[in-house]
């Protein structure tokens, strides 16, 4: 009887720990506020990755884009795509994004591999044209500068980098994403 009670308690603790871990992956960095107001309809479509903090899931990829598509259930379809010059092929990942709260707040949870989700938080946005965005993940180790075109004027890019620096992101590690020809490495 005592062993069964201990095992039940262990399962409950494990379930709570797993939920806390999964929730922590969708959190936003402390002190970072997502954009409000946010119009998801204006945000849909294709975005080009201009700069990023590099991670294994994108390492070596060029010509990286993210495309957001409205879904009937109110969520967004997400397709991330990039060209791997060494392997001479495109890599794609499809996911689903849902709002973490109010739909006018740019804070979403994105799932590419269930049950694991990651935070997606728009920290700065061209409110007039929705032409560029500064996006973080669940921690300061994830940062992207996106634009509707494969290039972004240097003054805007520099302003976004400085904003991210002021928020404590390691901007000296940002890489500029190549959007040149998709020629393969010899």
C-alpha positions in Angstrom: 0.0 0.0 0.0 2.8 2.4 0.9 4.7 1.6 -2.3 1.6 2.3 -4.4 1.0 5.6 -2.7 4.6 6.6 -3.2 4.5 5.6 -6.8 1.3 7.6 -7.3 2.9 10.6 -5.7 6.0 10.2 -7.9 3.8 10.1 -11.0 2.0 13.3 -10.0 5.3 15.1 -9.3 6.6 13.9 -12.6 3.5 15.1 -14.4 3.8 18.5 -12.8 7.5 18.7 -13.6 6.8 17.8 -17.2 4.1 20.5 -17.5 6.4 23.1 -15.9 9.2 22.2 -18.4 6.9 22.4 -21.4 5.4 25.7 -20.2 8.9 27.1 -19.6 9.7 26.5 -23.3 6.9 28.8 -24.4 7.6 31.5 -21.9 9.1 34.8 -23.0 12.4 36.2 -21.7 12.0 38.1 -18.5 11.5 41.8 -19.0 10.5 41.4 -22.7 7.0 42.5 -23.8 5.4 41.3 -27.0 3.9 43.8 -29.4 0.4 45.2 -28.9 -1.7 45.8 -31.0 -0.9 42.8 -33.3 -3.0 42.0 -36.4 -2.4 38.3 -37.2 -4.0 38.7 -40.7 -1.4 41.4 -41.6 1.4 39.2 -40.2 0.5 36.1 -42.4 2.4 35.4 -45.5 6.2 35.0 -46.2 8.9 36.5 -44.1 12.7 36.4 -44.9 15.1 35.7 -42.1 17.6 38.6 -42.2 19.6 37.9 -39.0 19.5 35.1 -36.4 21.2 33.7 -33.4 22.4 30.4 -34.8 21.1 27.0 -33.6 21.6 23.4 -34.7 18.2 23.3 -36.4 19.2 26.1 -38.8 22.9 25.8 -38.9 24.3 26.2 -42.4 21.0 27.1 -43.9 20.7 30.0 -46.4 17.7 31.6 -48.0 15.7 31.0 -44.9 12.0 31.9 -44.9 9.0 31.5 -42.6 5.5 31.4 -44.0 2.5 31.9 -41.8 -0.9 30.7 -43.0 -4.3 31.1 -41.2 -6.0 27.8 -40.3 -9.7 27.2 -39.8 -9.3 26.5 -36.1 -7.8 30.0 -35.5 -4.2 28.9 -35.3 -1.5 29.5 -37.9 0.2 27.0 -40.1 4.0 27.6 -40.0 6.5 26.5 -42.7 10.1 27.2 -42.1 12.3 26.6 -45.1 16.0 27.0 -45.8 18.6 25.8 -48.3 21.5 23.5 -47.2 24.3 24.2 -49.7 26.4 21.3 -48.4 23.6 18.7 -48.9 22.4 20.7 -52.0 18.8 20.5 -50.9 16.0 22.5 -49.3 15.0 21.7 -45.7 11.5 22.4 -44.5 9.7 22.1 -41.2 5.9 22.5 -40.8 4.3 23.5 -37.5 1.4 25.1 -35.9 1.2 28.3 -33.9 -1.4 29.3 -31.3 -1.8 32.5 -29.3 -0.8 32.3 -25.7 -3.3 34.9 -24.7 -5.2 37.7 -26.4 -5.1 37.6 -30.2 -4.0 41.3 -30.3 -0.8 40.4 -28.4 2.1 39.0 -30.5 2.9 36.1 -28.2 2.5 32.6 -29.6 3.4 29.0 -28.9 4.8 27.1 -31.9 4.9 23.3 -32.2 6.9 21.5 -34.8 7.2 18.2 -33.0 4.4 17.4 -30.6 4.3 17.7 -27.6 7.2 20.1 -27.6 6.4 23.8 -28.1 8.5 26.9 -28.2 7.7 30.5 -27.5 7.4 33.0 -30.4 7.3 36.6 -29.3 7.3 39.6 -31.6 9.2 42.3 -29.7 9.2 45.0 -32.4 7.1 45.4 -35.5 6.8 47.8 -38.4 3.2 48.8 -37.3 2.6 50.8 -40.5 3.5 48.2 -43.2 4.3 45.0 -41.3 7.5 45.1 -43.3 9.9 43.9 -40.5 9.8 42.2 -37.2 12.1 41.4 -34.2 11.3 38.0 -32.7 12.5 36.1 -29.7 12.0 32.6 -28.6 11.5 31.5 -25.0 14.9 32.8 -23.8 17.5 35.3 -24.9 19.3 32.5 -26.8 16.8 32.8 -29.6 16.4 35.9 -31.7 15.5 36.6 -35.3 15.2 39.7 -37.5 12.6 39.1 -40.2 11.5 41.2 -43.2 9.1 40.9 -46.1 12.0 41.1 -48.5 15.4 39.3 -48.5 17.1 42.5 -47.5 16.5 45.2 -44.9 18.0 48.7 -44.9 21.0 48.9 -42.7 19.6 51.7 -40.5 16.5 49.6 -39.6 18.6 46.5 -39.1 21.0 48.4 -36.8 18.1 49.9 -34.9 16.6 46.4 -34.2 20.0 45.1 -33.2 20.5 47.9 -30.7 17.0 47.4 -29.4 17.8 43.7 -28.8 21.1 44.6 -27.2 19.2 46.9 -24.8 17.0 43.9 -23.9 20.0 41.8 -23.0 20.2 39.6 -26.1 23.8 38.5 -27.2 23.6 40.4 -30.5 27.4 40.1 -31.1 26.5 36.5 -32.0 23.9 37.4 -34.6 24.7 36.1 -38.1 23.5 37.7 -41.4 21.5 35.2 -43.5 22.6 34.8 -47.1 19.8 35.1 -49.6 21.9 34.7 -52.7 21.7 32.0 -55.3 21.0 28.5 -54.1 24.2 27.1 -55.7 25.6 24.0 -54.1 28.9 23.8 -52.3 31.6 21.9 -54.3 
